[in-house]
Amino acid sequence: MWPATKVRDLFDSMYRGYPVGALMFWDVSANGETRSIAGAAVKDASHQIVDGQQRLTSLYAATRGKPVRDEKYRNKSIAISFNPFTEKFEVRTPAFARSRDWVADIATCFESPIEALQSFVERYEESGRELDKEQQKSLGKVFVKLHGLQSYSFDVVHIQKDAEKRTVADIFVRINSEGVSLKAYDYILTWLSVFWPDGREQIEEFARNSRLSPAHASEILNRKVGWTANNPFIDVATGHIVRAIVAIGQNRAKLADAYNALQAKDRTSGLVDSDRQDRELDLLKSALPTVITPLHWQEFIHSVQTAGFRSRKGVTSNTNLVSCYIYFLLGRTRYNVDLPTLRVLTARWLFMSQLSARYTGSSESQLQKDLDRFGALEDGDSAGFIRVTEEAIANVLTADFWEYRVPDLLVTSIAALSPAYQCYLAVLNATDADMFMLDMKVRDWMDPGLPVVKGVEGHHLFPRAYQEKVLGTTDIKRINQAANFAPTDWNTNNLISDKPPAEYWPDLVAARGGDKEWLAKQHYWHALPDGWQNLEYEDFLLQRRRMIATVIRDGYRKLSKNEVVEPTDALQADVPEVSEPSLAELIEQFLLKPGDFLDPVDPNWEVDAAITDDGTLLIDGVHEFDSLDEAAHHLEVTNMSGYDFWALQTDKGLIPLSDLDPDRVT
């Protein structure tokens, strides 16, 4: 679906009689194989849309006032406001909705222009101003003109019903490769829509339902749904499933190669090999049941939990997660590794992959290497699969990696985005550690079923206020080093307040120190050097990074021996909704304004992002988003919300959106 600003521009162009592009239809009945525009009830459809779906969806949603599905399969309304005096369109905001000069939602004009005009005039005059007859007559013409957009004529290109399916699919790809850039998996999904619509629908359903509990899915679909892929780690996208079925079916990691194989065109002659097309499609057909089998998915999620991760905050890359699911499926279905062994192997593979950023960057190239590595084995060779796994892990997690690389990976100011720090928290969970100076398990603090608490990465051991006021440190990157955080609760943080460690640590030990054994575990779990409270800050960070690396290494070795705490069935996939202000609300509250520049909270991440006059976030002058979350997802940040990810550029440095002053002057 389009951003609301693009929908506004579409209506403005239509209203002024500007061309808005042609539509392209394929003159064949849907036959129940495709969905109607925006879910509208329709029967006896005679056309399928090849080009123009976003325009038609936008028109339907805005003129009928009907919600449509966004990229997360949530219902989302597109409301366009209209000023009949200036004949200007805008995306509805609370300000436009309150203004007497604006029709809050043009959908009312399409429902009944006379009633919409009367309502507008009454509301306008109730505000203390009057309209004479000429003004009302002029307004009447404007409302009629707006309502007349229902008769707007589009140019339509028709593809005759006897056109071959592969020709229609090829036309779609050629059109979209020239316009809005689509992903390789979009082309594959298009191919499946034409040649295997049932498979495409199964992919859509699995992805959609991963965001819903069975009860919620049953309510939305108005039918009984007994199981969904709902989980605390990932909202499955159709592209994720396509990647998995391509890897399992075709043994390919590069989706562009997979699509070329489906087309089966001879590079020299350009002729199509129909038999090869069928063979390649059959490979995907055979792989899909393997990928979407509930038992496989559930056991994989159990493997993720075995690695110590509790929610999406800990898994910093969806690509890593999907690649590891492919690894699990290979071991389970092709090489027949017994489930208890495979569960631990998958947990270790995931842990290794996140810690080493195995699938970050050239993810398809690395995945292809792994597919080739395991592809050299005979089917059913479980011992070979285990051996190759051990060799691959040993080549990455060397003694030098633990001693030098891991401490270096912890030199970061954003613990939430640090794969190494999240692995550290996973180890604390898996080894049943207690929180910092608190008789409460880290695993309980990380429970995704609990409401999200601000500062989920923990709290400063060297308090921020102490560093700023006493040490004179103003660089937020130094203050917020990952090695300066420890998981504890807000009560402990309040006790610490702005005191230096040398002052608050003896008090904490006296009040909560317990016996010597427990205090020794606290030093180990939380990587506290001897006499840490008296160290210089930089020396403390250096020593603690090394000790955190040791804790991670020790935890990984316990995982390898299956000596970690078994995940409990109490871990629920349903995560409470977090109420965070939207981009529009931040602008409405004057916390942000057009012209402001935003940066990721990680100051080392260079992104050009600006608030537009339309109240959207524009990245690199090209990509426009209505929401902070969507903008963060564009940068492949999936383990934290956009509200937590973005910060405001100011003369005093970056200010996280959550720290903005409500009294900020516009």
Number of C-alpha atoms within 10 A of each C-alpha: 18 16 16 22 20 15 25 24 15 18 22 17 13 16 18 9 12 11 12 14 12 13 17 19 21 20 17 16 14 17 11 12 14 16 14 16 18 19 12 13 8 9 10 9 13 13 16 19 19 21 20 15 17 14 18 16 21 29 20 19 22 26 21 17 19 19 19 21 13 13 11 15 14 12 11 15 16 26 24 24 21 24 18 20 12 10 15 14 22 22 21 21 18 11 11 19 14 11 14 19 17 24 25 24 22 25 23 20 21 21 14 13 21 16 12 19 21 13 13 19 18 13 16 17 12 11 10 7 10 13 13 7 9 9 11 15 12 12 19 18 12 19 22 16 13 20 22 14 15 11 7 10 11 12 11 13 13 15 18 12 14 9 12 9 14 17 11 19 20 14 15 18 19 11 12 15 13 9 8 8 9 12 12 18 21 18 21 24 22 19 24 21 18 16 16 17 17 15 17 22 17 15 23 18 15 22 24 22 21 22 24 21 19 18 14 15 21 16 12 12 9 9 10 13 16 10 16 22 25 24 22 23 24 21 20 22 18 19 19 18 21 24 24 27 25 27 25 25 20 19 17 22 25 18 21 15 14 23 19 14 16 23 23 20 16 11 8 6 7 9 11 14 13 14 9 15 17 14 14 20 20 15 16 23 17 14 18 21 13 20 22 18 12 15 11 17 20 15 17 23 21 21 27 27 24 26 31 30 31 28 22 18 22 26 26 25 22 21 17 21 22 19 26 25 23 23 25 26 24 21 26 19 14 19 20 17 23 11 14 11 12 23 25 20 25 25 26 24 25 25 26 19 21 23 23 18 16 19 21 14 9 9 17 18 14 16 23 17 14 17 19 14 14 22 15 10 16 12 16 15 16 19 13 17 24 18 11 16 19 14 10 15 14 12 9 16 16 11 11 10 16 17 15 12 17 23 23 16 17 24 20 21 21 20 22 24 24 21 21 29 29 23 27 26 27 27 28 25 28 26 23 19 20 23 23 22 23 16 13 15 18 23 23 15 20 22 18 21 17 13 11 16 13 10 13 16 22 22 22 22 20 22 20 23 18 17 19 15 11 12 12 10 15 15 11 15 17 18 22 19 17 29 27 22 20 20 25 24 19 14 9 14 16 9 12 21 16 19 18 20 18 14 12 16 19 13 14 15 13 9 10 13 18 12 9 9 10 14 15 12 14 19 17 16 24 24 21 20 16 10 9 19 19 13 15 9 16 10 10 19 23 15 18 22 23 22 22 24 26 19 21 24 21 14 24 26 14 16 23 15 10 17 13 21 16 15 19 10 7 8 16 16 19 15 17 11 8 10 7 13 14 15 22 19 15 18 18 15 15 16 18 23 18 16 12 15 20 25 21 23 21 19 16 12 9 9 14 13 24 23 21 15 11 14 24 23 25 19 19 11 10 7 11 21 21 19 17 21 20 19 22 21 14 13 11 13 18 23 21 17 17 22 19 20 25 23 23 23 17 11 6 7 13 18 18 19 20 15 10 14 11 10 9 10 8 10
